[in-house]
Amino acid sequence: MGIFGRKRRPAEPEQRRGRHAAPEPEDLGEDYEDPQPVFTDGPFDVADAPEDEIPRIDLGSVRVPVPDGSQVQVEMDPAAGGVRAVHVVTPQGQITVSAYAAPRSGGLWEEVGEELTEQLRKDGARVQPGQGEWGFELSALIGDVALRFVGVDGPRWMLRGVIAGPQSLAAEAPGVLRDIVRDTIVVRGDSPMPVRSPLPITLPDAVAQHVAEQQAQQA
């Protein structure tokens, strides 16, 4: 079910600053230690999230950007009575961003990516592994639907993004997906969770009320 869209916002600079500016040599004291570069490209853990004006929908465990001209759709789970997934529908395809509990050592996305590749091939999809902005990416074609998967290992979390859209727009879709994943903020929380457990999704009050009203009308 569609919930809402976003109006267009002014274009952003083509390049974003990748690190904080270093002090000039003449300003450094004798005890100065060269700082490690601080990169600001995401996705971000909530502890390192930037203060910006990017419109995001707050889903509790993830805060997902809503690009210009897109809509948010909520997929309910009738059996469990909760939210199964929240999708951002763009002209290039439907994007779903999900966060999972991961080990401190990282490396979960590589495992998940290999399993996903095997499963898609068993389902008859044409699969093409590749490399992207965060390492391993996966492209798949099922009928006329083109899929692209990306994943990022963070501090005790893994973020997975997928876009599903028409094959005719397959060349544009990965860039749109990466833009959304890059600006996503993950709120892992401190509670212990089994590895691979989905981080819980909660809806904003206004969206939850809208969904409840639609469900009542359908009933």
C-alpha positions as CSV (number, residue, x, y, z in Angstrom):
1,M,0.0,0.0,0.0
2,G,1.3,3.4,-0.9
3,I,1.9,5.8,1.9
4,F,3.4,9.1,0.8
5,G,5.8,10.7,-1.6
6,R,8.5,13.4,-1.4
7,K,8.7,16.7,-3.2
8,R,11.8,17.6,-5.0
9,R,14.6,19.3,-3.1
10,P,17.5,21.4,-4.4
11,A,20.4,19.6,-6.1
12,E,23.3,18.7,-3.8
13,P,27.0,19.3,-4.7
14,E,28.4,16.7,-7.0
15,Q,31.1,15.7,-4.5
16,R,30.8,15.3,-0.8
17,R,33.7,15.8,1.7
18,G,35.3,12.6,2.4
19,R,37.3,13.6,5.6
20,H,37.8,16.4,8.1
21,A,40.3,19.1,7.2
22,A,43.7,18.6,8.8
23,P,45.3,21.5,10.8
24,E,48.0,23.5,9.1
25,P,51.6,22.3,10.0
26,E,52.5,25.6,11.8
27,D,49.5,25.0,14.2
28,L,50.7,21.6,15.4
29,G,52.3,21.2,18.9
30,E,55.1,18.9,19.8
31,D,52.7,16.3,21.1
32,Y,50.5,16.3,18.0
33,E,49.7,12.9,16.5
34,D,48.6,12.7,12.9
35,P,44.9,11.8,13.1
36,Q,43.4,8.9,11.2
37,P,41.2,10.1,8.3
38,V,37.5,10.2,9.1
39,F,35.4,9.3,6.1
40,T,31.9,10.4,6.0
41,D,30.5,8.3,3.2
42,G,27.8,5.9,4.5
43,P,25.9,4.0,5.3
44,F,26.2,5.2,8.8
45,D,26.0,3.8,12.3
46,V,23.7,6.1,14.4
47,A,26.8,7.0,16.5
48,D,28.5,8.5,13.4
49,A,25.4,9.8,11.6
50,P,25.7,13.2,10.0
51,E,23.4,16.1,10.7
52,D,22.0,16.8,7.3
53,E,18.7,17.7,5.7
54,I,18.2,14.5,3.7
55,P,14.6,13.3,4.1
56,R,14.5,9.9,5.7
57,I,11.7,7.6,7.0
58,D,12.5,6.5,10.5
59,L,11.8,2.8,10.8
60,G,13.4,2.3,14.2
61,S,16.4,0.2,13.2
62,V,17.0,2.0,10.0
63,R,16.4,5.5,8.8
64,V,16.1,5.2,5.0
65,P,16.3,8.1,2.5
66,V,13.2,8.9,0.4
67,P,14.4,10.3,-2.9
68,D,12.6,12.9,-5.0
69,G,9.6,11.5,-6.9
70,S,9.5,8.2,-4.8
71,Q,6.8,6.6,-2.6
72,V,6.9,4.5,0.5
73,Q,5.0,1.2,0.6
74,V,4.4,-0.9,3.7
75,E,4.2,-4.7,3.3
76,M,2.3,-6.3,6.2
77,D,2.7,-9.8,7.5
78,P,-0.9,-11.0,8.1
79,A,0.2,-14.2,10.0
80,A,2.4,-12.3,12.4
81,G,0.3,-9.2,12.5
82,G,3.3,-6.9,12.0
83,V,5.4,-5.2,9.3
84,R,7.1,-7.6,6.9
85,A,9.1,-4.9,5.0
86,V,9.0,-1.3,4.0
87,H,9.8,-0.4,0.3
88,V,10.9,2.8,-1.3
89,V,9.4,2.8,-4.8
90,T,11.4,4.8,-7.3
91,P,10.9,5.3,-11.1
92,Q,13.8,2.8,-11.6
93,G,12.3,0.1,-9.3
94,Q,11.3,-1.0,-5.8
95,I,14.1,-0.7,-3.2
96,T,14.1,-2.6,0.1
97,V,16.8,-1.9,2.7
98,S,17.1,-4.3,5.7
99,A,19.4,-4.4,8.7
100,Y,20.5,-7.6,10.5
101,A,22.5,-8.4,13.6
102,A,26.1,-9.3,12.8
103,P,29.2,-10.5,14.5
104,R,31.8,-8.0,15.7
105,S,34.3,-9.6,13.3
106,G,32.2,-8.6,10.3
107,G,32.1,-10.6,7.1
108,L,28.5,-11.6,7.2
109,W,27.6,-10.0,3.9
110,E,30.1,-12.2,2.0
111,E,28.4,-15.3,3.5
112,V,24.9,-14.1,2.8
113,G,25.9,-13.1,-0.7
114,E,27.2,-16.6,-1.5
115,E,24.1,-18.2,-0.2
116,L,21.9,-15.7,-2.1
117,T,23.8,-16.5,-5.3
118,E,23.2,-20.2,-4.9
119,Q,19.5,-19.8,-4.1
120,L,18.8,-17.5,-7.0
121,R,20.5,-20.0,-9.4
122,K,18.4,-22.8,-8.0
123,D,15.3,-20.7,-8.7
124,G,16.3,-20.4,-12.3
125,A,17.6,-16.8,-12.3
126,R,20.5,-15.6,-14.5
127,V,23.0,-14.5,-11.9
128,Q,26.1,-12.3,-12.3
129,P,28.3,-11.6,-9.2
130,G,30.4,-8.5,-9.4
131,Q,32.2,-5.8,-7.4
132,G,30.8,-2.4,-6.4
133,E,31.2,0.5,-4.0
134,W,31.3,-1.7,-0.9
135,G,32.7,-4.9,-2.4
136,F,30.6,-7.8,-3.5
137,E,27.4,-7.0,-5.4
138,L,25.0,-9.4,-7.2
139,S,22.9,-8.9,-10.3
140,A,20.1,-11.3,-11.3
141,L,17.5,-11.5,-14.0
142,I,14.2,-13.4,-13.4
143,G,12.0,-13.1,-16.4
144,D,11.8,-9.4,-17.2
145,V,12.6,-8.3,-13.7
146,A,16.2,-7.2,-13.0
147,L,17.6,-7.4,-9.4
148,R,20.6,-5.8,-7.9
149,F,21.8,-6.7,-4.4
150,V,24.4,-4.8,-2.3
151,G,25.5,-5.3,1.3
152,V,27.6,-3.5,3.9
153,D,29.1,-4.8,7.1
154,G,29.0,-2.3,9.9
155,P,29.6,-2.4,13.7
156,R,27.6,-5.4,14.8
157,W,25.2,-5.0,11.9
158,M,24.9,-5.8,8.3
159,L,22.8,-3.8,5.8
160,R,21.4,-5.3,2.7
161,G,19.8,-3.4,-0.1
162,V,18.0,-4.7,-3.2
163,I,16.3,-3.0,-6.1
164,A,13.8,-4.9,-8.3
165,G,12.7,-3.2,-11.6
166,P,12.2,-3.7,-15.3
167,Q,15.1,-5.0,-17.3
168,S,14.9,-1.9,-19.5
169,L,16.0,0.3,-16.6
170,A,18.7,-2.1,-15.3
171,A,21.5,0.2,-16.2
172,E,20.1,3.0,-14.0
173,A,18.9,1.0,-11.0
174,P,22.2,0.3,-9.3
175,G,23.1,3.9,-8.9
176,V,19.7,4.7,-7.3
177,L,20.1,1.8,-5.0
178,R,23.6,2.8,-3.9
179,D,22.5,6.4,-3.3
180,I,19.8,5.1,-0.8
181,V,22.1,2.6,0.9
182,R,24.9,5.2,1.2
183,D,22.6,7.7,3.1
184,T,20.9,5.1,5.3
185,I,21.4,5.3,9.1
186,V,21.4,2.0,11.1
187,V,20.3,2.0,14.8
188,R,21.6,-1.4,16.0
189,G,20.8,-0.9,19.7
190,D,22.7,-2.6,22.6
191,S,20.5,-5.6,23.1
192,P,22.2,-9.0,22.3
193,M,20.7,-10.7,19.2
194,P,21.5,-13.9,17.4
195,V,23.6,-13.3,14.3
196,R,21.4,-12.8,11.1
197,S,18.4,-11.8,13.1
198,P,16.5,-8.9,11.4
199,L,16.6,-5.7,13.3
200,P,13.0,-4.8,14.2
201,I,11.0,-2.4,12.1
202,T,8.7,0.2,13.6
203,L,6.6,2.6,11.7
204,P,6.3,6.4,12.4
205,D,3.0,7.2,14.1
206,A,1.4,8.9,11.1
207,V,2.3,6.0,8.8
208,A,1.1,3.4,11.3
209,Q,-2.2,5.2,11.7
210,H,-2.6,5.4,7.9
211,V,-1.9,1.6,7.6
212,A,-4.4,0.8,10.4
213,E,-7.1,2.9,8.7
214,Q,-6.6,1.1,5.4
215,Q,-6.7,-2.3,7.1
216,A,-10.0,-1.3,8.8
217,Q,-11.5,-0.2,5.5
218,Q,-10.4,-3.5,3.8
219,A,-11.9,-5.5,6.7
